[in-house]
Amino acid sequence: MSYYEEIGLKTEPFSSSPDPAFFYRSSAHNTALQRLEIAIRLKRGLSLVLGDVGTGKTTMLRTLVQSFADDDKFTFHMILDPSYKSEFQFLSSLVKMFGVKPDSRSTLNYKDEIQKYLFKKGVDEDKTVVLLIDEGQKLSTPFLEILRTLLNYETNEYKLLQLVIIAQMELLPRVKRLKNFYDRIMLKYIINPLDERDTKEMIAFRLMSAGLDSSRRLFTDGALRVIFEYSQGYPRKISILCHDSLEMLVMNGDSMVDEGIVSACIKREII
């Protein structure tokens, strides 16, 4: 029997996978999602969301896609890791992703065919093409220039490509130096770590989503305080520490995670 079944859960509550079903919408995450959806629906063009490692950006991105699941007017494409070796490889990836079949293998031809694709989808078929890029800090300057070129494709009323870049904070100073790119950003938003209240609510939300009875508690107030102090509100760290604490809870045969269990897990992690 899995450990989570022994403590009244139906599934793993603190998985490291970016599952939208377990995405806790803090006020900051919810604001980012709402603003991104508005920007996409209004066809504003380029949106940039920044945050440190472990702030829940990737899960938020998947949640964004899910919010459009029932709307066939939107076509989503996602790049999880833009670590390409050359500009041509980057363009080749986009061509393949969009299902475009160019007549020849050249940078100019690929850009022309992508432009035709965007006009066909955006004008002839009245669909909105959305490109989501995670780990955007890995985009080199030449790749950002390619994206800037794609953002030039537009009608008199709207951009033909809706581009959302999710990245770590290190991308910001680089894009600021690229004035022609930076000026095209219609939405800029920074995701900060959770405060103590949101940390507690995130843990409660994920436990309930995993099937925990609302009348049952698995973490003492002291344990929750230690988790926040150690994680500093970073969702990834919170999830890892909670998972380890529940694992130790089962191994010890205890009924609740207390400060001692959390501290022992922290010590084990540091060592």
Number of C-alpha atoms within 10 A of each C-alpha: 5 12 16 20 14 11 17 15 18 16 16 18 23 21 15 13 9 16 13 18 12 21 19 22 19 17 11 14 21 13 14 22 19 11 16 23 16 12 19 21 14 14 20 21 25 26 21 21 23 23 19 16 16 16 21 21 24 20 18 22 22 16 20 18 18 13 12 14 13 8 9 9 15 19 16 14 16 16 16 13 13 17 16 15 9 12 17 16 13 18 21 19 15 19 18 11 13 18 11 15 13 16 9 9 11 13 14 11 13 21 19 14 17 21 20 14 20 23 20 14 19 21 14 10 11 12 17 23 24 20 19 21 23 21 20 25 21 17 22 17 13 12 19 17 16 14 17 17 13 21 19 14 17 18 11 5 9 14 23 27 26 23 26 24 21 25 24 22 17 14 19 16 9 16 17 12 10 13 10 12 17 17 11 15 16 12 16 16 17 17 18 15 21 23 15 16 13 19 24 19 16 22 22 19 18 20 24 17 19 20 16 22 12 9 5 11 14 20 23 12 14 13 21 21 18 17 26 22 12 15 20 16 23 20 25 17 19 23 21 16 22 23 19 18 27 25 17 18 21 17 10 10 9 14 13 18 23 19 19 13 21 26 17 14 21 18 10 10 11 7 6
